[in-house]
Amino acid sequence: MSVINHRTDLHVLMLHNLDQRWEPLIIDEALREVAELESILREVGHPVENVPVYDANLHARLYDYDPENYIVLLKIYAKREIHGREAGVKTYLLISLGSSLIMVISEHFFFKFQI
């Protein structure tokens, strides 16, 4: 049986959206889910930086973070989940954008660290 080494030296930048127009119960549920995910990552040894996103100005939110020092984790809450609607164009666009971002970052880390 082979031993798998888990890297815990990589910092996790956990981005999640919050909308102040949501009902307080929905915001509390979202924050509980984020706290649970953060706790799990910390339990396995990852340093976690929790960054809530309240608006579309990601540049301002991410300006202080060097992408070479973090693995990015996105947690996107879609209104369709809250209201029980079918996924629309915006939802698919966000999912596609998130997937593309994760692939680009993964490729960057692969070639940089030869994981």
N, C-alpha and C positions, 0 to 999 in steps of 0.2 A: 504494500500500500504506500502510495506516495504522500509526502507531506506538502501541503499547500501553505506557502507563506503569504499572509495577508499584510499588505502595506498599510500602515497606520500613520505614516509620516505626511501623507497628503491631506491638506486642509480642505474641508468641504464648504463651499459657499452655497448656502441653501436659500434660494430665491422663492418667494411665494407671494401671490397676489392677495390683496385685501381691498375691498371696496366699501367705503364708509356708507354707501347707500344700502348695503345689505342690512337685514334685520340683526339685532344684537345676538340672537341665538345662533344664527348662521356664522357670524364672526367668531363667536366663542367656540363653535364646533371646528372651524378652520384652524384656530389657534391651538386647540387641543390636539388636532391631528399633526400639526407642525411640531409641537412640543414632543409628541410621542416619537415621531421620526427622528428628531434631534437627539432624544434620549437614547434611542437604539444606536445611532451612529456613534455617540460618545461612549456607550458601553463597549463597543468593539474597538475603541481607541482612537477614533478620528476626532481631531479638533474641528469644531463646527462654528461657522459664522452665519448667524441667522439674519437675513435681510428681507423684511417685508416690503412689498412694492405697492404703493398706493396710487400711482399714476403711471403714465406712459413714458416718463422721462428716465429711462434706464441709464442713460449716460451719466446723469447726476448721481444716481444710486451706486453705480459701479465704478465711478471715477477713481476711488481710492484703492481699488483691488487690482493687483497685478495678475492677469490670467495665467501666468506661468506658475503661480503659487497655490492655485486652487483647482479643485474639481468642482464643477458647477452641477447643482442638483436643482431642478425646477419642479415646483409643485403648483400646478395651475388649477384653480377652482373655476369651473365654468358655471355660468348662470343656468344653463340647461339642467345641470344636476340639481340645482336648488329648486327650480320651478318644474322639473319633470318634463322638459321639452326635448324634441329631437335635436340632434347636432346640426348646426347650420354652417354656413361658409366661414364665419369668423372662428368657430370652434376648430374646424379642420385646418384653417390657416394657422392658428396658434399651435396646434399639434404638429403640423409640418415644420413650422419655424423652430419649435423646441427640439424636434427630432434632428433637424439639420444642424442646429447649434451643438447638440450633444455629439454628433458625428464629427464635426470639425474640431471640437475640443479634444475628443478622444484620439483623433488622428494626430493632432499636435503633440499630445502627451506620448503617444506611441513612438513617434519619430524622435522626440526629444529625449526620452528615457529608455527607449528600446525595451519596453515592457514585454 
